Amino acid sequence: MDYSPYYFRREKGEKRSDDEAAYRRTGYSAGRGRKAKKGVRIEIVLVVAIFLCLVTALILANVWSGEKIIAAITSAFKDKDVYEYYVVAVGEYADEREAVVQATVIRAGGGAGYIYENNNVYSVALATYLSKDEAKAVCEKNEGAFVYEVKADLNALYDASSDDAVISRVVGDVASALRELSERSADYAANEASAADTLNAVTAVRNSLYATKEYLYSVKADAELVDDLLTLVEPVFQGAEAVVMDNHSDELAAAMRYIVTAGAFGLRALCVA
């Protein structure tokens, strides 16, 4: 198995040049531009008036409905708080010890080596990606690999708690940390970033999550929810801190991939709890 291409290299697109012929076909001229400005003011007034009427109607309808309309709109926006991760994994073992052996080999090759269990079957992660296309591209380079989708839907948490703002901030902080670690890991593996620059980035992630922990310690929210959120933050924070403290560049890629994978599964576990 080829363990080296765990990342998907993004091709940098070239800047597009202006299409002068297409520009000329528009028939634009300074004179025409001036003519087009006539009647603009009255159109703006009409748009503003229509907007104000709609807002007024919405407010009145919301009052008459017992403030259910605004709540429904807010809920619709909350449905977008879904985080998706794509884990590239190999092997399906009935014996956890066999999975541990495979994980050790993968970590030695720079992969995550994260073991997860599903219906008493153990699989080992190579790496976790934010894009399904990236994950599929890596699978094509590793025989026997497959993509395991991990989805974290915050709506269940929102429905079960009144501390939506706390949930949104903490989960958002963790998701941002996972994104940063994933992107930095890819850059480092592709030799597009030095070990020193990568460690600086991980340090910034560690400091950010430390601030998140401090926020949770001080916030006034449901105690059980705070404990659950700390359980989510702590492994990612500890992983980042271990990377910074150990300062082993030869294990840097594997460690970052492990943290991202563990964080993704942690997010899902939080949302289905």
C-alpha positions as CSV (number, residue, x, y, z in Angstrom):
1,M,0.0,0.0,0.0
2,D,1.2,3.5,-0.9
3,Y,1.0,5.6,2.3
4,S,2.6,8.7,0.9
5,P,-0.3,10.4,-1.0
6,Y,-2.7,10.9,1.9
7,Y,-3.4,14.5,0.8
8,F,-5.1,15.9,-2.2
9,R,-3.1,18.6,-3.9
10,R,-5.1,21.5,-5.0
11,E,-4.2,22.9,-8.4
12,K,-3.7,26.6,-8.4
13,G,-5.8,28.1,-11.2
14,E,-4.3,30.8,-13.4
15,K,-5.9,34.3,-13.4
16,R,-8.3,34.8,-16.3
17,S,-7.5,37.5,-18.7
18,D,-10.1,40.0,-19.9
19,D,-11.9,39.0,-23.0
20,E,-11.8,42.2,-25.0
21,A,-13.9,40.9,-27.8
22,A,-16.7,39.9,-25.4
23,Y,-16.4,43.3,-23.8
24,R,-16.9,45.0,-27.1
25,R,-19.9,42.8,-28.0
26,T,-21.8,44.3,-25.1
27,G,-22.0,47.6,-27.1
28,Y,-21.3,49.6,-24.0
29,S,-20.5,53.3,-24.4
30,A,-20.3,56.2,-22.0
31,G,-23.4,57.7,-23.6
32,R,-25.4,54.6,-23.0
33,G,-24.2,54.5,-19.5
34,R,-25.5,57.9,-18.8
35,K,-28.9,57.1,-20.3
36,A,-29.2,54.1,-18.2
37,K,-29.1,56.2,-15.0
38,K,-32.5,57.9,-15.7
39,G,-35.2,56.7,-13.4
40,V,-32.7,55.0,-11.1
41,R,-33.8,57.1,-8.1
42,I,-37.5,56.3,-8.4
43,E,-36.6,52.6,-8.7
44,I,-34.6,52.7,-5.5
45,V,-37.5,54.4,-3.7
46,L,-39.9,51.7,-4.9
47,V,-37.6,48.9,-3.8
48,V,-37.2,50.4,-0.4
49,A,-41.0,50.9,0.0
50,I,-41.7,47.3,-1.0
51,F,-39.1,46.1,1.4
52,L,-40.5,48.1,4.3
53,C,-44.0,46.8,3.5
54,L,-42.8,43.2,3.5
55,V,-41.0,43.7,6.8
56,T,-44.1,45.3,8.3
57,A,-46.3,42.5,7.1
58,L,-43.8,39.9,8.5
59,I,-43.8,41.6,11.9
60,L,-47.5,41.8,12.1
61,A,-48.0,38.2,10.9
62,N,-45.4,37.1,13.5
63,V,-47.3,38.8,16.3
64,W,-50.6,37.3,15.2
65,S,-49.1,33.8,15.0
66,G,-47.8,34.0,18.5
67,E,-44.2,34.7,17.3
68,K,-44.0,31.4,15.5
69,I,-43.0,32.7,12.1
70,I,-39.7,34.3,13.2
71,A,-39.0,31.1,15.2
72,A,-39.6,29.0,12.1
73,I,-37.2,31.2,10.0
74,T,-34.6,31.0,12.7
75,S,-34.9,27.2,12.8
76,A,-34.5,27.0,9.0
77,F,-31.2,28.8,9.3
78,K,-30.1,26.5,12.1
79,D,-30.6,23.6,9.8
80,K,-27.5,24.8,8.0
81,D,-25.3,24.0,11.0
82,V,-24.2,20.6,9.7
83,Y,-20.6,19.7,9.5
84,E,-19.5,16.9,7.2
85,Y,-16.1,15.1,7.2
86,Y,-14.9,12.3,4.9
87,V,-12.6,9.7,6.4
88,V,-10.4,7.7,4.1
89,A,-10.0,4.3,5.9
90,V,-8.6,0.9,5.2
91,G,-9.4,-2.5,6.5
92,E,-12.4,-4.0,8.4
93,Y,-11.3,-6.2,11.3
94,A,-13.4,-8.2,13.7
95,D,-10.4,-8.3,16.0
96,E,-9.3,-5.0,17.5
97,R,-5.8,-6.2,17.9
98,E,-5.4,-6.6,14.1
99,A,-6.7,-3.0,13.7
100,V,-4.0,-1.9,16.2
101,V,-1.3,-3.5,14.2
102,Q,-2.6,-1.9,11.0
103,A,-2.8,1.5,12.8
104,T,0.8,1.3,13.9
105,V,1.9,0.7,10.3
106,I,-0.2,3.5,9.0
107,R,1.1,6.0,11.6
108,A,4.7,5.0,10.7
109,G,3.9,6.0,7.1
110,G,2.5,9.4,8.1
111,G,-1.2,8.5,8.3
112,A,-3.7,9.1,11.1
113,G,-3.8,5.6,12.3
114,Y,-7.1,6.4,14.1
115,I,-9.2,3.3,14.9
116,Y,-13.0,3.5,14.9
117,E,-15.6,0.9,15.6
118,N,-18.9,0.3,13.8
119,N,-21.1,-2.7,14.7
120,N,-18.1,-4.6,16.2
121,V,-16.0,-4.0,13.0
122,Y,-12.8,-2.0,13.4
123,S,-11.4,0.2,10.6
124,V,-8.3,2.4,10.5
125,A,-8.2,5.9,9.2
126,L,-5.5,7.2,6.8
127,A,-6.7,10.8,7.0
128,T,-9.9,13.0,7.1
129,Y,-10.9,15.5,4.5
130,L,-13.4,18.3,4.3
131,S,-14.3,17.5,0.7
132,K,-15.7,14.2,-0.7
133,D,-13.8,14.7,-3.9
134,E,-10.5,15.0,-2.1
135,A,-11.2,11.8,-0.2
136,K,-12.1,10.0,-3.3
137,A,-8.9,11.1,-5.0
138,V,-6.9,9.6,-2.2
139,C,-8.9,6.4,-2.3
140,E,-7.9,5.9,-5.9
141,K,-4.3,6.0,-4.9
142,N,-4.6,3.4,-2.1
143,E,-5.9,0.0,-3.0
144,G,-8.6,-1.2,-0.6
145,A,-9.3,2.2,0.8
146,F,-12.9,3.5,1.2
147,V,-14.6,6.7,2.3
148,Y,-16.5,6.8,5.5
149,E,-18.7,9.9,5.9
150,V,-19.0,11.5,9.3
151,K,-21.8,14.0,9.8
152,A,-22.4,16.3,12.8
153,D,-25.8,17.9,12.8
154,L,-26.2,20.6,15.5
155,N,-30.0,20.7,15.2
156,A,-30.5,17.9,17.7
157,L,-28.4,19.9,20.2
158,Y,-30.4,23.1,19.5
159,D,-33.7,21.3,20.0
160,A,-32.5,19.9,23.4
161,S,-31.0,23.0,24.8
162,S,-31.7,26.7,25.3
163,D,-28.0,27.6,25.1
164,D,-27.8,27.8,21.3
165,A,-25.3,30.6,21.3
166,V,-22.9,28.6,23.5
167,I,-23.2,25.5,21.3
168,S,-22.7,27.5,18.1
169,R,-19.6,29.2,19.4
170,V,-17.9,26.2,20.8
171,V,-18.7,23.8,18.0
172,G,-17.7,26.6,15.5
173,D,-14.4,27.0,17.3
174,V,-13.6,23.3,17.1
175,A,-14.7,23.0,13.4
176,S,-12.5,26.0,12.6
177,A,-9.6,24.3,14.4
178,L,-10.1,21.0,12.4
179,R,-10.3,22.9,9.1
180,E,-7.0,24.8,9.9
181,L,-5.2,21.6,11.0
182,S,-6.5,19.7,7.9
183,E,-5.3,22.4,5.5
184,R,-2.0,22.8,7.3
185,S,-1.5,19.1,7.2
186,A,-2.0,19.0,3.5
187,D,0.4,21.8,2.9
188,Y,3.1,20.2,5.0
189,A,2.7,16.8,3.3
190,A,3.0,18.5,-0.1
191,N,6.2,20.3,1.0
192,E,4.4,23.6,0.6
193,A,5.0,24.6,4.3
194,S,8.0,24.1,6.6
195,A,7.8,22.2,9.9
196,A,8.4,25.5,11.7
197,D,5.5,27.3,10.0
198,T,3.3,24.3,10.5
199,L,4.1,24.2,14.2
200,N,3.4,27.9,14.5
201,A,-0.1,27.2,13.0
202,V,-0.7,24.4,15.4
203,T,0.3,26.7,18.3
204,A,-2.3,29.2,17.1
205,V,-4.9,26.5,17.1
206,R,-3.9,25.4,20.5
207,N,-4.1,29.0,21.9
208,S,-7.5,29.5,20.2
209,L,-8.9,26.3,21.8
210,Y,-7.5,27.3,25.2
211,A,-9.6,30.5,24.9
212,T,-12.6,28.3,24.1
213,K,-12.0,26.3,27.3
214,E,-11.8,29.5,29.3
215,Y,-15.1,30.6,27.8
216,L,-16.7,27.4,28.8
217,Y,-15.4,27.6,32.4
218,S,-16.9,31.1,32.8
219,V,-20.2,30.9,30.8
220,K,-23.5,30.5,32.5
221,A,-25.1,27.5,30.8
222,D,-26.5,24.1,31.5
223,A,-23.8,22.2,33.5
224,E,-24.3,19.0,31.6
225,L,-24.0,20.8,28.2
226,V,-20.8,22.5,29.3
227,D,-19.3,19.1,30.3
228,D,-20.3,17.7,26.9
229,L,-18.7,20.6,25.1
230,L,-15.5,20.3,27.2
231,T,-15.4,16.7,26.2
232,L,-15.4,17.8,22.6
233,V,-12.8,20.5,23.0
234,E,-10.3,18.8,25.3
235,P,-9.0,16.0,22.9
236,V,-8.4,18.5,20.1
237,F,-6.8,20.9,22.5
238,Q,-4.6,18.2,24.1
239,G,-3.6,16.9,20.7
240,A,-2.5,20.3,19.4
241,E,-0.6,20.9,22.7
242,A,1.2,17.5,22.4
243,V,2.3,18.4,18.8
244,V,3.6,21.7,20.0
245,M,5.4,20.3,23.1
246,D,6.9,17.2,21.4
247,N,8.1,19.2,18.4
248,H,8.8,16.0,16.4
249,S,8.6,17.0,12.7
250,D,8.9,13.4,11.6
251,E,5.6,12.6,13.3
252,L,3.9,15.9,12.6
253,A,1.8,14.9,9.6
254,A,0.5,11.7,11.3
255,A,-0.3,13.6,14.5
256,M,-2.3,16.3,12.8
257,R,-4.3,13.8,10.7
258,Y,-5.1,11.9,13.9
259,I,-6.3,15.0,15.7
260,V,-8.6,16.0,12.8
261,T,-10.0,12.5,12.6
262,A,-10.6,12.3,16.3
263,G,-12.2,15.7,16.3
264,A,-14.6,14.8,13.5
265,F,-15.8,11.7,15.3
266,G,-16.1,13.7,18.5
267,L,-18.4,16.2,16.8
268,R,-20.6,13.4,15.6
269,A,-20.7,11.8,19.0
270,L,-21.7,15.1,20.6
271,C,-24.6,15.6,18.2
272,V,-26.0,12.1,18.5
273,A,-25.7,11.9,22.3
